[in-house]
Amino acid sequence: MSSKFENGIPVQQFVSRFQSYSSKFLFFPCLLMSLVFMQWLISIGSYSGQHSPPMYGDFEAQRHWMELTLHSPVSKWYYEDLEWWGLDYPPLTAYVSLLFGLIGHYFFDPKWFAHISSRGFESLDLKLYMRATVILSHLLILVPPLIFYSKWWSRRVPDFVERNALLVMVLFQPALLLIDHGHFQYNCVMLGLVMYSIANLLKNQYVAATFLFCLSISFKQMALYFAPSIFAYLLGVCFKPHFQFSRLLGLGITVVTTFGLVFFPWIYIDYKVEIPQVVHRMFPFARGLFEDKVANFWCAVNTLFKVKEYFTMQQLQSLSLLFTLISILPSCSVLFLYPRKRLLTLGFANAAWGFFLFSFQVHEKSVLIPLLLTSVILCHGHSTTKSWIALANNVGMFSLWPLLKKDNLGLQYFIVLFMWNWIGHMFVFSKNIIFRYLQMSFYLAMIILFALDIFVTPPSRYPDLWIVLNVSLSFAGFVVIYLWTLSRLLYISSKLSTDLRMKKHA
């Protein structure tokens, strides 16, 4: 197999230092120390809403949920302080917030999470504590399944240097580092639980995979981006090579039991009243089709055709559902018909891109969901995929520029972006001349828009011009990545189908 990396590039030079038998055991400790060092460097910078009253930002939202769960009974979690960053994530987020709130309250400083009086509280100690909780979550929940995934694919990439160089590029994915450790969120927990679920699918541990995926949804509802694809895959497993009712029943019981345990306090209190309120907070359809400016279909189209003026909210919800179902149907069909491990990540990534592009109430940060699954395809060791995965990450970073610029994270943004591309020599292009010029045109357009945004003030009549152009270009890039993941999925599945037919006739 041709190497995805050329000899002597920085990431390969780093890994090669641990190639000898006597030093291999030092590789992962040094890799994790490097990752934590990078996370801390990013964490030193600003965060969402820093010094920005009255509502501050995501940092205050996460801090407030620790305060809320610490001082209020469970029955009030989804009712109290709705005007001040009311809890709108599933119960597992609330439980984790309670855990971190208890640790901070009893072992550090109770002022951080004092009831009501701590609203908008900012201090260096609190910042360090909150940052540490994200770093610890990242190391414990996301890193292990990514390492496992890389090792599982080592049968296709047996070379120590190449295999672990690919892993380094996935672990240092720039968008996730900047959003979780810069902007401030806990996406690493949800994505880590999804990767743990995939790891168990690779081991044929279907009940464990189902349990872990239910936990990912219970932490952050955006994990539903993967729900149709994992459902299709598991359903295919239950029907291949013949229908296995006991397996299907076991998976169904696992789903019901897991969600029952997670939601048990609200079921016990009064399920007829409490569960609808929790669901209402988790899925705020009243907020509209999209918020701010996000690089999905609806926001991109809205720049030219004001969809909200021509359709009712109910019609937009129906259209969004229809478009989303159409976009995920091919990948889910493939996963059901061919529940093969080599198709797993591609199917998950393609369905997630479909959700991001067409679903209701998408945020710009949601691009992290399909982006991680696209990035781990690097571990498969196919040299032809590198240029597309690099394009996906760079367009994803480009789409996040307005948000991170608003957070005053410009320095961290450009350092992490250039570092990732430099250490892996990610500015590469397809050997196909048409695809090569397509990829080059995206990079050229992004460079031009970066320059305009940084050095040129937009016309007073169109103050959001650069952001609108960013949304349009990013949307076009994501459509290309969606089509690439779909074409690759169909190509591999067609090869599998041909192999199966040949075996039948043999």
Secondary structure, DSSP 8 states (H G I E B T S, - for coil): ---SS-TT-HHHHHHHTT-STTTGGGHHHHHHHHHHHHHHHHHTS--TTTT-TTT--HHHHHHHHHHHHHHS-GGGTTTTTTTTT---S-HHHHHHHHHHHHHHHHHT-GGGG-TTTTTT---HHHHHHHHHHHHHHIIIIIHHHHHHHHHHGGGT---HHHHHHHHHHHHT-HHHHHIIIIII--HHHHHHHHHHHHHHHHTT-HHHHHHHHHHHHHH-GGGGGGHHHHHHHHHHHHHSSS--HHHHHHHHHHHHHHHHHHTHHHHHHHHHHHHHHHHHHHS-GGG-SBSS--SSHHHHHHTTS-HHHHS-HHHHHHHHHHHHHHHHHHHHHHHHH---HHHHHHHHHHHHHHHHHHSSSB-GGGGHHHHHHHHGGGGG--GGGHHHHHHHHHHHHHHHHHHHHHTT-HHHHHHHHHHHHHHTT-----SSHHHHHHHHHHHHHHHHHHHHHHH----TT-TTHHHHHHHHHHHHHHHHHHHHHHHHHHHHHHHHHHHHHHHHH-
